[in-house]
Amino acid sequence: MKNSNEYISCRHLAWIFPLCESRRIQIRQVLRGTKVEDRDLSDPEDFLHWNDFADVVSNMGKFLDEYDLRAIGRNSWNTGVFKLQASIGRVTFGAREQFLATWGFSGLSSRQFPFLSEVEFRESGQLLVRLQVKKGLQPCYPYLSILSGQMEGLTEALGLPRASVTMKPTSAGATYTVDYQESGWLVTAARRLWYWWRSYFVVTREFAVLLSEHEQLRQQYAQLQAGARRETTDSDLRLQNSGLIAEFISDLIWVMNDQGDITYASPSCRKTLGQENNKINFRSLLSPQDLSQLQEAVTGLIRGNTSHISPIQITVQRERSSDITLRVQPFLSQLGEQDVAICIGTDISDQRRLEEELSQRVSSFKSITDSAPDAILTFDEDCRITYANPESSELFGYSQPDLQGMSIKDLIPETLGTNQLRDIYHHRERNKVISGMDVQGIRRDRNLVPLEVSVSSHELAGGRYTTCIIRDVSFRRRIEKEREALEVQLQASQKMESIGQLSGGIAHDFNNLLIAILGYADLAMQAANPDKLASYLAEIKKAGERGTEMTQKLLTFSRRQVIEPKLVEANELIEGVQEMITRLLPGNIEIEFNSTAKDIYLYADPTQLEQVLINLAVNARDAMVSGGRISVQLSTGQDAQSDLLVIQVSDTGTGMDDEVLAHVFEPFYTTKPEGSGTGLGLAVVFGIVEQHHGFIKVESTLGVGTRFEIYLPTAQADESGGRRQQTKVPGGHETVLIVEDNDQVRDLASLILAGAGYTVLEASDGEDGTRLYMEHADKIDLVIMDVVMPKLGGRDAAERIREIHPDAPIVFTSGYSTDSQQTKFIEEQKLPVIPKPYGTDMLRAQVRAVLDSKQPESLSTDGPKTAIR
């Protein structure tokens, strides 16, 4: 049966052993899930059924890529029968004939393997090879890739350039398109002469080997014939010698005939079973199933039903001692003219016990890992996964068999991890346990998942392995984000509470500003003296700047998004919030500000720190219903790592006891009557200080007062001392289109830009602005677009313009905060914006900056300098 080409010689798998050794792949990984054992694969005289052969090659293919598989095929021409075929081909064949002799209908490949193949010659230097695995047998696509390499290497084996082979898999095989170089007859003849002397020795040597093997087989056949004649006379002697040997070995040996009778038992057999030779009866020692199994094996062996009997296991039930388990191997022999079975039984009771203990441990390990809520993976030194528990499949989306043999780097890439992870993959962290690494993994659907990984390395059977416990922290990260969002909401809620309290003071200040603006405007209109006119206008501008500052501070203070920190001087921070705090306090509370910190800078969000001081001041105010004093002091300090700014806020209020102090920074905790407070003020203070990498202390005594101390890390000022020198803003000669619905604002912007040398076009709404731009698109260098306008808003107008002119430079203006519904798109798309209200220098500077970034080329100096309406 093994002469059929469905059985493949193990010589065709000899390449596996050196390849596994060079790549540190264990043979047991290659044989996992197959019926093949290591000893079967390593015996070149043995044969494997094609399906077993295909299973082994498919498992090996998991560790190789297409290039590796083709290289194996090309190298096959250097060994075995393919080497002989190549040597003959150099002398007698061209490439065309060699392809036909190898993959033709009855070629070498179809004789060695269960393939149906045919070769179709299309044109000079090109052919098709159609190959199909015989019906009922499974295709093996890694081996079909190896055949691609064999076809590439065929021409090299003949001394020609390597062929180009394209493989197209089919349902039961593959179709190969081969392009090769075909030499002319003169070149072919010269090449054959060149290789003749090299190939002659190879062919001669191979034929000599075949003749030698034939002679050895002939001699073995003659010896078998002579042995058969002596077998009858020698059987008694062999049995006698076997009996002598059996006297001195511990294994149980007995002889049985085809009737199941025991004709001989060794001393060890009689001693172990506790019976005499003529009284040994397995019917009383074995269960019916074991007895039937033993008798069937012996009967089948003696009567020739099979040529080989595998070992069987039976359990001997002894009366006066514990049961034992025997592994019995029957051998066919002759006693005179009678065929008998010699049975050798080995006591494997201890081995069975150890196997059961090992099985229990494996079962315990499996039950633990299978029920573990975390993914558990083990990988070898090549980062190939050798074990994966069920949770690994749930986490990464691959089945457990698919995970076996995958690279751990495909699931947790180095680029998404830490330096420690790279050290683990490259074996620089040997014998080290690492816990809690934050990395990212890639699921089968290519989505990223945040992971927490703990690893430890160990050695097993001479190899080094690493086991990972992997936890999906997506839910935890989501909770953290929700908590951060809640903190932002807490801060926003506290800001709105503060804004409500500030509204009265803000209204009072704006009334004063409006009085100043209106009054000085009337005086300016009546003034005849130029000096007085200039003085009145200066006062109007000063009041307007003060109103602008108050508006921007109120908008900034009410924003909900996190504001980026910047360099701020400590005393300027206090001065900016001092008036705001004063507005919050009634007349019976005195406040004082003192500072011993000079030229101390913080890298912080000034708005958030202002909110901290306002919240502490409001908290102190509520603790002094009958009046008192609040003190805000700045000083410096140090800790082990950096210099610190210390902000101390103290009051002479009612104070707090120890129980209240223990909960003072908890959200929604308050001692105020219902409706008098949210319980968020100090929680917001604590969160802001922590975000700025600082810390806060509180001391309080009932009836005496409370003192808060805030410690914040300081920063170095820039070379200009944290300030920028005001320089004159340059003008320009470009054309600017102003789209603004407010007549006064539009006229003012036109005057400011025209005064700086720009040519100005004006439009009163989005529709008018779109029309003007379409008419003068080749002249307009910049569009200043208000966001909220009648007929057509700024965003829609900009989109219409950019549908036709995608590169149109547009900058928006708005009096709304950047997180409002009307202007949210500006911040999301990172668009340029000029906030209202703006002054002369601010508008000119912003326009110049946008034009310089959009049009770096030199601009024309010609053109009108007045507004076009």
NURO-150296 format. One record per residue (C-alpha): x, y, z; residue in three letters. Coordinates in pm, whole numbers, padded with zeros to 5 digits, always signed. Each point is the difference from the previous one (the first is absolute). Example, Ala and Ser with C-alpha at 12.3 -4.5 7.8 and 13.67 -1.06 7.14 Angstrom:
% residues 2
+01230-00450+00780ALA +00137+00344-00066SER 
***
This chain:
% residues 869
+00000+00000+00000MET +00290+00234+00070LYS +00109-00034-00362ASN -00304+00212-00092SER +00078+00367-00054ASN -00254+00080+00269GLU +00282-00088+00242TYR +00284+00253+00003ILE +00360-00081+00098SER +00117+00182+00313CYS +00309+00096-00202ARG -00214+00279-00148HIS -00028+00154+00350LEU +00372-00008+00085ALA +00014+00381-00042TRP -00219+00051+00307ILE +00265-00098+00258PHE +00279+00247-00097PRO -00258+00275-00055LEU -00152-00053+00346CYS +00346+00002+00157GLU +00106+00321-00175SER -00322+00180+00100ARG -00038-00152+00346ARG -00329-00166-00084ILE -00083-00308+00204GLN -00095-00312-00195ILE -00292-00062+00238ARG -00152+00332-00115GLN +00019-00118-00361VAL -00157-00338+00085LEU -00275+00143+00225ARG -00342-00121-00113GLY +00139-00263-00242THR +00023-00379+00023LYS +00376+00011-00064VAL +00259-00054+00273GLU +00355+00129+00011ASP +00150-00344-00051ARG -00218-00057-00307ASP +00106+00327-00159LEU +00374-00054+00063SER +00012-00348-00163ASP +00088+00050-00369PRO -00107-00358-00074GLU -00353+00063+00126ASP -00303+00122-00195PHE -00289+00230+00087LEU -00345+00007-00150HIS -00049+00315-00208TRP -00256+00147+00244ASN +00247-00039+00292ASP +00278+00140-00222PHE -00226+00298-00085ALA -00081+00062+00369ASP +00370+00017+00091VAL +00086+00236-00289VAL -00304+00221+00076SER +00106+00032+00366ASN +00353+00090-00111MET -00146+00256-00239GLY -00133+00199+00299LYS +00360+00092+00087PHE +00106+00089-00356LEU -00090+00256-00263ASP -00031-00042-00378GLU +00368+00079-00057TYR +00111-00268+00248ASP -00224-00264-00160LEU +00128+00074-00349ARG +00361-00013+00124ALA -00064-00353+00131ILE -00121-00103-00345GLY +00301+00152-00177ARG +00241-00177+00236ASN -00163-00340-00066SER +00196-00026-00326TRP +00317-00045+00208ASN -00109-00323+00175THR -00157-00340-00062GLY -00176-00108-00314VAL -00037+00361-00121PHE +00379+00037+00000LYS +00030-00307-00221LEU -00277+00135-00225GLN +00187+00332-00033ALA +00328-00176-00081SER -00163-00206-00276ILE -00179+00312-00128GLY +00325+00195-00040ARG +00129-00268-00238VAL -00312-00109-00188THR -00281+00256+00041PHE -00076+00361-00065GLY -00227+00200+00235ALA -00310-00089-00203ARG +00067-00373+00016GLU +00097+00017+00370GLN -00332+00166+00092PHE -00183-00271-00190LEU +00206-00279+00161ALA -00064+00141+00346THR -00362+00122-00011TRP -00139-00173-00306GLY -00283-00256+00011PHE +00231-00283+00114SER +00292+00213+00114GLY +00213-00020+00311LEU -00241+00206+00214SER -00307-00213-00078SER +00199-00316+00079ARG +00119+00134+00335GLN -00323+00175+00109PHE -00377-00052-00045PRO -00020+00272-00264PHE -00181+00015-00333LEU +00210+00241-00206SER +00035+00118-00355GLU +00225+00244-00181VAL -00126+00233-00273GLU +00259+00183-00213PHE -00131+00339-00111ARG +00288+00170-00173GLU +00376+00004+00006SER +00108+00047+00361GLY -00346-00033+00157GLN -00213-00293+00117LEU -00285-00090+00234LEU +00013-00275+00260VAL -00340-00116+00128ARG +00021-00207+00315LEU -00283-00164+00195GLN +00011-00217+00312VAL -00171-00336-00055LYS -00365-00023+00095LYS -00062-00078+00367GLY +00330+00156+00115LEU +00037+00343+00156GLN +00192+00277-00180PRO +00304+00148+00176CYS +00056+00358-00112TYR +00335+00051+00179PRO +00135-00299-00196TYR -00145+00144-00320LEU +00209+00312+00077SER +00305-00225+00043ILE -00072-00138-00348LEU +00009+00361-00129SER +00358+00018+00128GLY +00083-00335-00165GLN -00120+00137-00334MET +00208+00317+00053GLU +00307-00208+00088GLY -00036-00246-00291LEU +00160+00238-00248THR +00276+00090+00248GLU +00072-00372+00040ALA +00054-00009-00379LEU +00237+00298+00013GLY -00255+00250-00131LEU -00137+00315+00170PRO -00269-00058+00263ARG -00352-00038-00142ALA -00286+00235+00095SER -00298-00191+00143VAL -00347+00132+00086THR -00225-00233+00201MET -00381+00021-00005LYS -00161-00235+00258PRO -00307-00201-00099THR -00247-00201+00208SER +00211-00319-00020ALA +00341+00118-00115GLY +00159+00286-00193ALA +00082+00135-00345THR +00356+00125-00059TYR +00102+00245-00272THR +00373-00047-00069VAL +00218+00242-00199ASP +00351-00120-00066TYR +00294+00061-00233GLN +00032-00255-00278GLU +00351-00027-00149SER +00062-00072-00369GLY +00137-00333-00118TRP +00357+00127-00021LEU -00007+00141+00353VAL -00172-00317+00122THR +00268-00217-00155ALA +00279+00209+00149ALA -00169-00007+00342ARG -00036-00377-00016ARG +00373-00036-00076LEU +00079+00233+00288TRP -00212-00193+00249TYR +00081-00345-00139TRP +00312-00052+00207TRP -00176+00129+00317ARG -00323-00196-00054SER +00172-00319-00117TYR +00143-00064+00345PHE -00333+00077+00172VAL -00196-00231-00229VAL +00263-00273+00025THR +00009+00024+00379ARG -00380-00008+00032GLU -00029-00305-00225PHE +00277-00167+00195ALA -00198+00061+00319VAL -00311-00152-00160LEU +00197-00307-00114LEU +00150-00038+00349SER -00344+00017+00164GLU -00132-00255-00251HIS +00284-00237+00087GLU -00066+00043+00373GLN -00369-00081-00049LEU +00090-00310-00202ARG +00230-00124+00278GLN -00263+00071+00267GLN -00254-00203-00200TYR +00242-00295-00021ALA +00062+00020+00375GLN -00375+00002+00070LEU -00044-00314-00213GLN +00280-00176+00185ALA -00137+00116+00334GLY -00344-00138-00082ALA +00150-00346-00047ARG +00176+00020+00334ARG -00292+00157+00186GLU -00172-00326+00092THR +00314-00156+00147THR +00107+00318+00171ASP -00336+00084+00159SER +00048-00233+00296ASP +00347+00142+00061LEU -00126+00360-00025ARG -00282-00075+00240LEU +00246-00163+00237GLN +00232+00301-00019ASN -00299+00232+00054SER -00092-00201+00308GLY +00350+00041+00140LEU -00018+00376-00059ILE -00345+00017+00155ALA +00132-00152+00320GLU +00204+00315+00072PHE -00226+00294-00105ILE -00270+00173+00201SER -00255+00035-00285ASP -00277-00259-00014LEU +00046-00242-00293ILE -00243-00269-00102TRP -00075-00207-00310VAL -00357-00042-00129MET -00145-00207-00283ASN -00292+00094-00220ASP -00240-00166+00248GLN +00103+00242+00275GLY +00185-00265+00204ASP +00322+00097+00179ILE +00276-00252-00084THR +00284+00181+00176TYR +00032+00271+00269ALA +00322+00161+00128SER +00086-00005+00372PRO -00077+00373+00022SER -00344-00073-00148CYS -00074-00273+00253ARG +00134+00212+00288LYS -00192+00316-00096THR -00328-00181-00067LEU +00035-00228+00303GLY -00081-00322-00191GLN +00182-00310-00117GLU +00093-00049-00365ASN -00267-00259-00069ASN -00263+00194+00197LYS +00033+00345-00158ILE -00342+00092-00122ASN -00063+00352-00128PHE -00375-00058+00017ARG +00020+00042+00378SER +00245+00289-00017LEU -00140+00220-00275LEU -00328+00171-00059SER -00207-00136-00292PRO +00092+00303-00211GLN +00376-00034+00061ASP -00011-00378-00051LEU -00183+00040-00331SER +00248+00268-00109GLN +00300-00227+00075LEU -00150-00307-00172GLN -00097+00197-00313GLU +00352+00142-00027ALA +00167-00340+00034VAL -00246-00177-00233THR +00033+00268-00267GLY +00380-00013+00019LEU +00024-00383-00021ILE -00262-00050-00270ARG +00153+00269-00219GLY -00283+00248+00008ASN +00256+00276+00051THR +00374+00036-00033SER +00050+00234+00294HIS -00168+00029+00340ILE +00027+00320+00200SER +00055-00029+00376PRO -00316-00045+00207ILE -00070+00087+00363GLN -00164-00239+00245ILE -00066+00022+00373THR +00080-00310+00212VAL -00229-00035+00302GLN +00199-00179+00270ARG -00164-00148+00307GLU +00265+00065+00267ARG +00150+00326-00125SER -00089+00308-00200SER -00085-00009-00368ASP +00271+00061-00257ILE -00015+00133-00354THR +00199-00177-00271LEU +00094+00122-00344ARG +00011-00320-00208VAL +00186-00033-00331GLN -00070-00330-00184PRO +00258-00141-00249PHE -00056-00280-00251LEU +00227-00305+00033SER +00002-00374-00075GLN +00024-00298+00230LEU +00067-00299-00223GLY -00262+00032-00272GLU -00242+00192+00219GLN -00031+00382-00010ASP -00007+00157+00345VAL +00002+00349+00151ALA +00270+00108+00241ILE -00148+00271+00225CYS +00222+00242+00193ILE -00184+00188+00273GLY +00155+00308+00161THR -00133+00129+00329ASP -00101+00362-00064ILE -00200+00052+00320SER +00235+00271+00126ASP +00003+00160-00340GLN -00382-00002-00010ARG -00015+00154+00346ARG +00238+00274-00104LEU -00199+00055-00319GLU -00321+00027+00201GLU +00162+00250+00238GLU +00131+00195-00297LEU -00343-00018-00162SER -00160+00133+00319GLN +00250+00284+00011ARG -00060+00077-00366VAL -00375-00012+00061SER +00036+00232+00299SER +00217+00237-00201PHE -00244-00015-00290LYS -00301+00064+00222SER +00177+00299+00155ILE +00114+00150-00329THR -00325-00078-00180ASP -00202+00180+00267SER +00246+00289+00042ALA -00156+00340-00079PRO +00331+00115-00152ASP +00165-00116-00320ALA +00304-00226+00058ILE +00256-00049-00278LEU +00335-00179-00003THR +00257+00064-00275PHE +00349-00133-00075ASP +00327+00175-00078GLU -00115+00066-00357ASP -00313+00172+00139CYS -00221-00282-00137ARG -00304-00076+00216ILE +00004-00355+00141THR -00302+00026+00233TYR -00316+00211+00010ALA -00295-00031+00238ASN -00365+00055-00110PRO -00007+00359+00125GLU +00282+00079-00246SER -00234-00099-00280SER -00275+00226+00141GLU +00239+00292+00042LEU +00176-00004-00337PHE -00272-00157-00217GLY +00204-00297-00125TYR -00081-00365+00064SER +00236-00188+00232GLN +00146-00214-00282PRO +00067+00317-00202ASP +00183+00157+00294LEU +00235-00301+00020GLN +00310+00087-00201GLY -00087+00369-00046MET +00253+00262+00099SER -00081+00186+00321ILE +00115+00313-00184LYS -00303-00031-00232ASP -00228+00039+00305LEU +00207+00244+00209ILE +00241+00187-00232PRO +00318+00155+00137GLU -00101+00339-00137THR -00312+00004+00223LEU +00188-00096+00316GLY +00278+00120+00227THR +00377-00044+00003ASN -00051-00284+00248GLN -00216-00183-00255LEU +00272+00032-00264ARG +00256-00132+00249ASP -00222-00303+00066ILE -00040-00076-00370TYR +00375+00024-00054HIS +00083-00201+00316HIS +00173+00282+00184ARG -00234-00042+00301GLU +00089-00360+00090ARG -00128-00165+00317ASN -00190+00312+00095LYS -00361+00042+00106VAL -00162+00321-00126ILE -00350+00103+00103SER -00248+00257-00123GLY +00147+00111-00334MET -00240+00228-00188ASP -00002-00095-00370VAL -00241-00020-00290GLN -00101-00314-00188GLY -00145-00060-00346ILE -00310-00217-00033ARG -00079-00211-00307ARG -00239+00274-00120ASP +00302+00241+00012ARG -00146+00203+00287ASN +00231+00113+00278LEU -00065-00110+00357VAL +00176+00137+00313PRO +00170-00275+00200LEU +00178-00050+00330GLU +00267-00272-00031VAL +00200-00191+00262SER +00275-00237-00116VAL +00239-00256+00143SER +00259-00222-00172SER +00083-00363+00068HIS +00191-00293-00150GLU -00148-00331-00114LEU +00173-00291-00177ALA +00301+00216-00079GLY -00205+00280-00152GLY -00084+00343+00137ARG -00362+00108+00011TYR -00188+00310+00111THR -00351-00006+00144THR -00222+00310-00019CYS -00311+00076+00202ILE -00193+00254-00205ILE -00291+00204+00132ARG -00240+00203-00210ASP -00021+00343+00169VAL -00246+00156-00247SER -00272+00022+00264PHE +00238+00152+00254ARG +00121+00258-00251ARG -00359+00084-00087ARG -00078+00051+00370ILE +00308+00223+00032GLU -00113+00211-00295LYS -00349+00027+00145GLU +00151+00108+00331ARG +00209+00263-00176GLU -00310+00120-00182ALA -00183+00017+00332LEU +00282+00205+00148GLU -00027+00241-00293VAL -00375+00022+00058GLN +00061+00067+00370LEU +00237+00280-00087GLN -00245+00140-00254ALA -00282-00014+00254SER +00211+00183+00254GLN +00096+00256-00262LYS -00363+00067-00081MET -00076+00042+00370GLU +00284+00251+00025SER -00115+00180-00314ILE -00346+00039+00147GLY +00151+00160+00307GLN +00219+00224-00215LEU -00280+00122-00226SER -00101+00284+00231GLY +00355+00135+00019GLY +00054-00040-00374ILE -00322+00194-00077ALA +00111+00278+00237HIS +00340+00025-00170ASP -00151+00005-00350PHE -00238+00281+00101ASN +00299+00202+00119ASN +00182-00070-00329LEU -00300+00102-00209LEU -00034+00324+00202ILE +00365+00078-00068ALA -00026-00081-00372ILE -00320+00199-00056LEU +00114+00295+00209GLY +00342+00037-00159TYR -00155-00047-00347ALA -00235+00297+00066ASP +00290+00212+00125LEU +00210-00100-00307ALA -00279+00106-00236MET -00020+00342+00172GLN +00373+00055+00050ALA +00173+00258-00215ALA +00344-00038+00156ASN +00199-00281-00174PRO +00182-00086+00324ASP -00326-00049+00188LYS -00142-00202-00292LEU +00300-00233+00013ALA -00038-00034+00377SER -00370-00085-00029TYR +00067-00256-00275LEU +00272-00159+00212ALA -00243-00043+00288GLU -00256-00156-00236ILE +00262-00246-00129LYS +00107-00082+00355LYS -00360-00077+00101ALA -00045-00212-00311GLY +00316-00200+00073GLU -00118-00053+00357ARG -00335-00130-00132GLY +00180-00230-00246THR +00215-00140+00281GLU -00303-00067+00219MET -00190-00169-00285THR +00289-00227-00093GLN +00060-00095+00362LYS -00367-00086+00048LEU -00006-00211-00320LEU +00322-00178+00090THR -00118-00064+00355PHE -00324-00157-00127SER +00161-00241-00251ARG -00058-00371+00052ARG +00299-00141-00187GLN +00343-00051+00157VAL +00216+00306-00080ILE +00366-00048-00084GLU +00239+00132+00267PRO +00235+00288-00064LYS +00275+00188+00178LEU -00148+00242+00257VAL +00156+00221+00268GLU -00139-00072+00347ALA -00067+00361+00106ASN -00171+00079-00333GLU -00229-00296+00062LEU -00103+00140+00339ILE -00046+00349-00137GLU -00225-00133-00277GLY -00237-00171+00243VAL +00021+00248+00287GLN -00280+00227-00122GLU -00220-00297-00087MET +00034-00141+00353ILE -00071+00342+00151THR -00329+00015-00192ARG -00105-00332+00157LEU +00045+00114+00362LEU -00249+00204+00204PRO +00107+00323+00168GLY +00045-00163+00347ASN +00285-00223-00124ILE +00346+00149-00033GLU +00252-00155-00246ILE +00373+00057-00024GLU +00257-00118-00259PHE +00369-00037+00091ASN +00287-00143-00202SER +00367-00072+00072THR +00039-00190-00333ALA +00171+00210-00265LYS +00051-00104-00363ASP -00148-00343+00070ILE -00154-00167-00306TYR -00238-00292-00037LEU -00077-00215-00301TYR -00372-00012+00064ALA -00350+00076-00118ASP -00066+00345+00148PRO -00378-00034-00034THR -00007-00320+00204GLN +00227+00146+00269LEU -00223+00307+00014GLU -00291-00238+00055GLN +00192-00162+00290VAL +00042+00336+00173LEU -00362+00100-00065ILE -00130-00330+00140ASN +00214+00034+00315LEU -00113+00359+00044ALA -00369-00096-00038VAL +00049-00289+00247ASN +00158+00241+00250ALA -00277+00256-00054ARG -00269-00257+00080ASP +00182-00085+00324ALA -00009+00367+00116MET -00368+00096-00001VAL +00063+00272+00262SER +00311+00132-00173GLY +00371-00058+00037GLY +00329+00009-00189ARG +00145-00197-00290ILE +00372-00004-00065SER +00163-00108-00330VAL +00380-00032+00022GLN +00261-00110-00257LEU +00339-00141+00103SER +00256-00252-00121THR +00101-00341+00127GLY +00181-00318-00101GLN -00040-00373+00001ASP +00239-00282-00093ALA -00052+00051-00373GLN -00071+00363-00087SER -00067+00354+00112ASP -00360+00073+00100LEU -00238+00293+00008LEU -00210-00002+00317VAL -00346+00163-00014ILE -00153+00036+00345GLN -00369+00091+00043VAL -00115+00039+00361SER -00316+00130+00164ASP -00138+00077+00346THR -00320-00198-00049GLY -00168-00274+00201THR +00258-00269-00084GLY -00054-00377-00040MET +00025-00302+00227ASP +00201-00320-00078ASP -00299-00183-00151GLU -00069+00279-00249VAL +00373+00031-00080LEU +00010-00371-00093ALA -00259+00057-00277HIS +00072+00359-00096VAL +00120-00075-00357PHE -00267-00259-00085GLU -00244+00098-00280PRO -00351+00095+00112PHE +00102-00002+00367TYR -00127+00316+00170THR -00098+00119+00346THR -00208+00285-00136LYS -00383-00007+00015PRO -00183-00151-00296GLU -00007+00241-00292GLY +00294+00204+00131SER +00284-00187-00171GLY +00087-00279-00243THR +00284-00159+00193GLY +00222+00031-00311LEU +00218+00300+00082GLY +00285-00168+00192LEU -00020-00316-00215ALA +00068+00218-00305VAL +00286+00171+00184VAL +00161-00334+00081PHE -00035-00124-00360GLY +00153+00315-00153ILE +00297-00001+00240VAL +00064-00368-00074GLU -00014+00066-00377GLN +00272+00261+00046HIS +00221-00261+00177HIS -00037+00175+00332GLY -00153-00087+00335PHE -00219+00171+00261ILE -00005+00002+00380LYS -00275+00119+00233VAL -00001+00089+00369GLU -00310+00105+00192SER -00109+00064+00359THR -00359+00039+00110LEU -00077+00362+00090GLY +00343+00122-00120VAL +00012-00041-00379GLY +00142-00199-00290THR +00322+00018-00201ARG +00057-00156-00343PHE +00356-00032-00136GLU +00049-00076-00371ILE +00344-00115-00123TYR +00070+00031-00374LEU +00327-00073-00190PRO +00164+00309-00147THR +00135+00044-00355ALA +00284+00193-00162GLN -00088+00325-00177ALA +00101+00044-00363ASP +00280+00234-00105GLU -00239+00292-00019SER -00114-00051+00359GLY -00328-00152-00105GLY -00103+00318-00187ARG -00007+00094-00364ARG +00107+00341-00124GLN -00264+00179-00204GLN +00125+00082-00350THR -00153+00198-00281LYS -00221-00218-00220VAL +00094+00019-00371PRO -00268+00068-00260GLY -00034-00128-00356GLY -00131+00054-00350HIS -00221-00309-00047GLU -00375+00000-00063THR -00223-00104+00294VAL -00373-00077-00015LEU -00186+00082+00327ILE -00334-00182+00040VAL -00176+00149+00308GLU -00370+00076+00063ASP +00061+00270+00266ASN +00053+00330-00181ASP +00211+00162+00273GLN +00230-00302+00040VAL +00035-00036-00379ARG +00079+00370-00046ASP +00251-00006+00287LEU +00180-00310-00136ALA +00012+00158-00347SER +00152+00320+00137LEU +00258-00192+00207ILE +00119-00213-00295LEU -00016+00278-00259ALA +00210+00210+00236GLY +00264-00274-00006ALA +00016+00004-00382GLY -00239-00284-00090TYR -00264+00011-00275THR -00334-00078+00163VAL -00323-00147-00140LEU -00313-00002+00221GLU -00308-00225+00016ALA -00292+00022+00243SER -00097-00372+00009ASP +00106-00346-00116GLY -00180+00013-00336GLU +00148+00338-00089ASP +00346-00118+00112GLY -00022-00317-00213THR -00102+00205-00306ARG +00285+00249+00046LEU +00257-00274+00041TYR -00117-00177-00317MET +00030+00329-00193GLU +00347+00093+00136HIS +00148-00341+00090ALA +00320+00069-00197ASP +00061+00323+00197LYS -00110-00092+00355ILE +00285-00119+00224ASP -00197-00049+00324LEU -00362-00024+00119VAL -00095+00115+00353ILE -00333-00177+00064MET -00233+00056+00295ASP -00157-00325+00123VAL -00357+00105+00083VAL -00170+00208-00276MET -00347+00029-00158PRO -00093-00170-00331LYS +00311-00218-00006LEU +00230-00071+00296GLY +00377+00014-00016GLY +00053-00378+00006ARG -00242-00063-00290ASP +00142+00289-00199ALA +00355-00133+00045ALA -00109-00347-00116GLU -00159+00144-00316ARG +00316+00195-00080ILE +00226-00301+00054ARG -00215-00225-00218GLU +00135+00202-00295ILE +00323+00136+00153HIS +00128-00265+00249PRO +00309+00204+00087ASP -00184+00324+00081ALA +00161+00150+00316PRO -00276+00072+00255ILE +00031+00115+00362VAL -00309+00016+00224PHE -00101+00263+00258THR -00241-00053+00289SER -00101+00143+00333GLY -00110-00344+00128TYR +00223-00233+00204SER +00167-00278-00202THR -00209-00271+00167ASP -00336+00155-00089SER -00235-00171-00243GLN +00060+00264-00267GLN +00382-00014+00005THR +00073-00356+00111LYS +00101-00098-00354PHE +00288+00252+00009ILE +00175-00177+00286GLU -00080-00350-00131GLU +00151+00078-00345GLN +00287+00214+00137LYS -00103+00300-00215LEU +00150+00350+00044PRO -00220+00238+00201VAL +00017+00365+00115ILE -00201+00038+00324PRO -00222+00305+00054LYS +00041+00265+00119PRO +00333+00077-00169TYR +00210+00314-00013GLY +00205+00153-00280THR +00328-00176+00074ASP -00167-00335+00065MET -00194+00002-00329LEU +00301+00110-00204ARG +00226-00257+00166ALA -00242-00288-00057GLN -00055+00095-00366VAL +00375+00032-00061ARG +00066-00337+00165ALA -00262-00181-00210VAL +00117+00161-00324LEU +00364-00083+00072ASP -00086-00364+00070SER -00217-00035-00313LYS +00200+00212-00251GLN +00373+00002+00072PRO +00085+00135-00349GLU +00076+00369-00059SER -00317+00207-00053LEU -00068+00288-00234SER +00024+00351+00149THR -00240+00147-00251ASP -00372+00051+00049GLY -00244+00231+00176PRO +00004+00045+00376LYS -00365+00098+00054THR -00307-00207+00069ALA -00215-00129-00288ILE -00368-00021+00096ARG 
***
